[in-house]
């Protein structure tokens, strides 16, 4: 039965699923982005004291990158069990892991209190965050994509994507509020802990909402078919093995589509904080408020880009964003160098608008590349490997380029090159708009059990 014919595609039900995925994803991204903002603003002083601010920031971003390194591992593990026992259960686990790690960061002693143990503990908790987020993205977007119909999949599946700017909006908003009402001394002494401890409350809310939705109907149908085949004497290949055997093209396409999107996002948000505060010597409130404004526009426009992809295709909308970002890479830093807050806010907002054109259609685009039995594994592998190449290294490379050359031009070249990788990938990729997700029967044949 096609996805569009299933009862779960009714508007009321899909809206509940979208709301649950969006709120849960927003909370998880809040936790993850909060670390990135803190790495740029306070962790360099509290956990990696150094005489050169850029050196301390670079070390803080190295622990930031560790979270990305753990994401593919989380993607493989969560993907395997998500394809075997369901999307919903794994999403509950990922939310608990992420929230617990973030809450614990808020309780950590600093370098001044325990010395070298502080950055070690920080790194361990960052690994847990990355592992959890590696499983979150695939499960959240698939739960929505597999509940909806193919005519509006780009729109509905883009809402969990809006959880990224939603989480960044929440994290940056809390930090900006604290920066506005506290002195720098108070913020460094204890204020930075408040947003991390707040995660405990948010996780309770997220769990209450997330456990109320039903499992993906496409997954339930695929599992029933797999159980019938096993009862008939055949065994299923592990999802990861099946992806590597028959889904390599989808994984490589997902990586290429995400590279430019991933790098641009972390340059526009995480590295921006360093560039504005350390290089331009402007107040951190200017950088935080610019990201706040840009994230609000980003949040609203991502579903619009997803809806447009339902009309003109995933590839076309992705190309709008990637080609635009390749050019904006040079305009962006020129506007930042004006040292004018309205101009800086405009630079960030326009950049995130272009990023949204790549990010909005991405959930549907990647979901439609894989069969139901291996979709969680395939989507997670492709997206999370790209996160190492992109998000993990982007702030580190950008800070190192700025430190080495004292100019934003090399960073612009780096950002432009990343956008061109996504452009080329989108040009050679197969269009997936309108493809049914009920394709479990077309997965490669199971392997007979040898007697």
Long-range contacts (C-beta under 8 A, 24 or more apart in sequence): 1-221, 1-438, 2-150, 2-436, 2-438, 3-146, 3-148, 3-149, 3-150, 3-217, 3-218, 3-436, 3-437, 3-438, 4-149, 4-150, 4-151, 4-436, 6-217, 7-217, 8-147, 8-214, 8-217, 9-147, 9-148, 9-149, 13-147, 13-214, 14-144, 14-147, 14-148, 14-156, 16-212, 16-213, 17-143, 17-144, 17-147, 17-213, 17-214, 18-144, 18-156, 18-159, 18-160, 19-209, 20-143, 20-209, 20-210, 20-212, 20-213, 21-91, 21-140, 21-141, 21-143, 21-144, 21-159, 21-160, 21-163, 21-213, 22-159, 22-160, 22-162, 22-163, 22-166, 23-163, 23-205, 23-206, 23-209, 23-210, 24-91, 24-95, 24-136, 24-140, 24-163, 24-206, 24-209, 24-210, 25-136, 25-137, 25-140, 25-160, 25-163, 25-164, 25-166, 25-167, 26-162, 26-163, 26-166, 26-167, 26-170, 27-95, 27-98, 27-99, 27-167, 27-199, 27-202, 27-203, 27-205, 27-206, 28-94, 28-95, 28-98, 28-99, 28-132, 28-133, 28-136, 28-163, 28-167, 28-206, 29-133, 29-163, 29-164, 29-166, 29-167, 29-168, 29-171, 30-166, 30-167, 30-168, 30-170, 30-171, 30-199, 30-202, 31-98, 31-99, 31-101, 31-102, 31-129, 31-167, 31-199, 32-67, 32-98, 32-129, 32-130, 32-133, 32-167, 33-164, 33-167, 33-168, 33-171, 33-172, 33-269, 34-102, 34-171, 34-174, 34-175, 34-195, 34-196, 34-199, 35-64, 35-67, 35-102, 35-105, 35-126, 35-129, 36-64, 36-266, 36-269, 36-270, 36-395, 37-171, 37-172, 37-175, 37-270, 37-273, 37-288, 38-175, 38-192, 38-195, 38-196, 39-63, 39-64, 39-270, 40-270, 40-271, 40-273, 40-274, 40-277, 40-395, 41-175, 41-192, 41-273, 41-277, 41-284, 42-187, 42-188, 42-192, 43-122, 45-188, 46-110, 46-111, 46-112, 46-118, 46-188, 46-192, 47-110, 47-111, 47-118, 47-119, 47-122, 48-111, 48-119, 49-111, 49-112, 53-278, 54-274, 54-278, 54-399, 54-402, 54-403, 55-403, 57-274, 57-278, 57-399, 58-396, 58-399, 58-400, 58-403, 59-119, 61-270, 61-395, 61-396, 61-399, 62-396, 63-119, 63-122, 63-123, 63-126, 64-126, 64-270, 64-392, 64-395, 65-392, 65-393, 65-395, 65-396, 66-123, 66-126, 66-127, 66-130, 67-126, 67-127, 67-129, 67-130, 67-133, 67-392, 68-130, 68-387, 68-388, 68-391, 68-392, 68-393, 69-127, 69-130, 69-388, 69-392, 70-126, 70-127, 70-128, 70-129, 70-130, 70-131, 70-134, 71-130, 71-131, 71-133, 71-134, 71-384, 71-387, 71-388, 72-134, 72-381, 72-384, 72-385, 72-387, 72-388, 73-131, 73-134, 74-130, 74-131, 74-132, 74-133, 74-134, 74-135, 74-380, 74-384, 75-134, 75-135, 75-137, 75-138, 75-377, 75-380, 75-381, 75-383, 75-384, 75-385, 76-134, 76-240, 76-377, 76-380, 76-381, 77-131, 77-134, 77-135, 78-134, 78-135, 78-136, 78-138, 78-139, 78-376, 78-380, 79-135, 79-138, 79-239, 79-240, 79-376, 79-377, 79-378, 79-379, 79-380, 79-381, 80-238, 80-239, 80-240, 80-377, 82-135, 82-138, 82-139, 82-142, 82-376, 82-377, 82-380, 83-219, 83-239, 83-373, 83-374, 83-375, 83-376, 83-377, 84-239, 86-215, 86-216, 86-219, 86-223, 87-139, 87-142, 87-143, 87-146, 87-215, 87-216, 87-219, 87-376, 88-139, 88-143, 88-210, 88-211, 88-213, 88-214, 88-215, 88-216, 90-135, 90-139, 90-376, 91-135, 91-136, 91-139, 91-140, 91-143, 91-210, 92-207, 92-210, 92-211, 93-132, 93-135, 94-132, 94-133, 94-135, 94-136, 94-139, 95-132, 95-136, 95-203, 95-206, 95-207, 95-210, 96-203, 96-207, 97-128, 97-131, 97-132, 98-128, 98-129, 98-132, 98-133, 98-136, 98-203, 99-199, 99-200, 99-202, 99-203, 99-206, 100-128, 100-203, 101-125, 101-126, 101-128, 101-129, 101-132, 102-129, 102-196, 102-199, 103-196, 103-197, 103-199, 103-200, 103-203, 105-196, 106-193, 106-194, 106-195, 106-196, 106-197, 106-199, 107-193, 107-197, 134-380, 134-384, 134-387, 135-380, 137-379, 137-380, 137-383, 137-384, 138-375, 138-376, 138-377, 138-379, 138-380, 138-383, 139-376, 141-363, 141-366, 141-367, 141-379, 142-216, 142-219, 142-367, 142-375, 142-376, 142-379, 143-213, 143-216, 144-363, 145-363, 145-364, 145-367, 145-368, 145-437, 146-216, 146-217, 146-218, 146-219, 146-367, 146-372, 146-375, 146-437, 147-216, 147-217, 150-433, 150-434, 150-435, 150-436, 150-437, 151-310, 151-434, 152-307, 152-310, 153-310, 153-364, 153-367, 153-368, 153-437, 154-306, 154-307, 154-308, 154-309, 154-310, 154-314, 154-360, 154-361, 154-364, 154-433, 155-303, 155-306, 155-307, 155-310, 156-306, 157-306, 157-363, 157-364, 157-367, 158-302, 158-303, 158-305, 158-306, 158-307, 158-309, 158-360, 158-361, 158-363, 158-364, 159-302, 159-303, 159-306, 160-363, 161-302, 161-306, 161-359, 161-360, 161-362, 161-363, 162-298, 162-299, 162-302, 162-303, 164-265, 164-359, 165-295, 165-296, 165-298, 165-299, 165-302, 165-352, 165-356, 166-295, 166-299, 168-269, 168-291, 168-295, 169-292, 169-295, 169-296, 169-299, 171-195, 172-288, 172-291, 172-292, 172-295, 173-292, 174-198, 175-288, 176-285, 176-288, 176-289, 176-292, 179-284, 179-285, 179-288, 180-285, 218-372, 218-437, 218-438, 218-440, 219-372, 221-372, 221-438, 221-440, 222-372, 222-373, 222-440, 225-440, 225-441, 226-373, 226-440, 226-446, 229-446, 233-448, 233-449, 234-446, 234-447, 234-448, 234-449, 235-446, 235-447, 235-448, 235-449, 236-373, 236-446, 236-447, 237-444, 237-446, 237-447, 239-373, 239-374, 239-376, 239-377, 239-378, 240-377, 240-381, 242-373, 242-374, 242-377, 242-443, 242-444, 243-370, 243-374, 243-377, 243-378, 243-381, 245-444, 246-443, 246-444, 247-369, 247-370, 247-371, 247-374, 247-378, 249-369, 250-366, 250-369, 250-370, 250-378, 250-382, 251-378, 251-381, 251-382, 251-385, 252-382, 253-369, 253-382, 253-425, 253-429, 253-430, 254-366, 254-369, 254-378, 254-379, 254-381, 254-382, 254-383, 254-386, 255-382, 255-385, 255-386, 255-389, 256-386, 256-421, 256-422, 256-424, 256-425, 256-426, 256-429, 257-318, 257-358, 257-362, 257-365, 257-366, 257-386, 257-422, 257-425, 257-426, 257-429, 258-362, 258-382, 258-383, 258-386, 258-387, 258-390, 258-422, 259-386, 259-389, 259-390, 259-418, 259-421, 259-422, 259-425, 260-322, 260-325, 260-358, 260-390, 260-418, 260-419, 260-420, 260-421, 260-422, 260-423, 261-321, 261-322, 261-355, 261-358, 261-359, 261-362, 261-390, 261-422, 262-386, 262-387, 262-389, 262-390, 262-391, 262-394, 263-390, 263-391, 263-394, 263-414, 263-415, 263-418, 263-419, 264-325, 264-329, 264-351, 264-354, 264-355, 264-358, 264-415, 264-418, 264-419, 265-352, 265-355, 265-359, 265-391, 266-390, 266-391, 266-394, 266-395, 267-394, 267-395, 267-398, 267-411, 267-414, 267-415, 268-294, 268-332, 268-348, 268-351, 268-352, 268-355, 269-294, 269-295, 269-348, 269-352, 270-394, 270-395, 271-394, 271-395, 271-398, 271-399, 271-411, 272-336, 272-348, 274-395, 274-398, 274-399, 274-402, 275-333, 275-336, 275-398, 275-402, 275-408, 276-336, 276-344, 279-402, 280-336, 280-337, 280-339, 282-339, 286-341, 286-344, 287-344, 289-341, 289-345, 290-341, 290-344, 290-345, 290-347, 290-348, 290-349, 291-348, 293-345, 293-348, 293-349, 294-345, 294-348, 294-349, 294-351, 294-352, 295-352, 297-349, 297-352, 297-353, 298-349, 298-352, 298-353, 298-355, 298-356, 301-353, 301-356, 301-360, 302-356, 302-359, 302-360, 303-360, 304-360, 305-356, 305-357, 305-359, 305-360, 305-361, 306-360, 306-361, 306-363, 306-364, 308-360, 308-361, 309-360, 309-361, 309-364, 309-365, 309-433, 310-433, 313-431, 313-433, 314-361, 314-362, 314-364, 314-365, 314-368, 314-431, 314-432, 314-433, 315-365, 315-426, 315-427, 315-429, 315-431, 317-357, 317-360, 317-361, 318-357, 318-358, 318-361, 318-362, 318-365, 318-422, 318-426, 319-423, 319-426, 319-427, 320-354, 320-357, 321-354, 321-355, 321-356, 321-357, 321-358, 321-359, 321-422, 322-357, 322-358, 322-419, 322-420, 322-422, 322-423, 322-426, 323-419, 323-423, 324-354, 324-357, 325-351, 325-354, 325-355, 325-358, 325-415, 325-416, 325-419, 326-416, 326-419, 326-420, 326-423, 327-416, 328-354, 329-412, 329-413, 329-415, 329-416, 329-419, 330-412, 330-416, 332-412, 332-415, 333-408, 333-409, 333-411, 333-412, 336-408, 337-408, 358-422, 364-432, 364-433, 365-432, 367-437, 368-432, 368-433, 368-435, 368-437, 369-432, 371-439, 371-440, 371-442, 371-443, 372-437, 372-438, 372-439, 372-440, 372-443, 373-440, 373-443, 374-443, 375-437, 390-418, 394-418
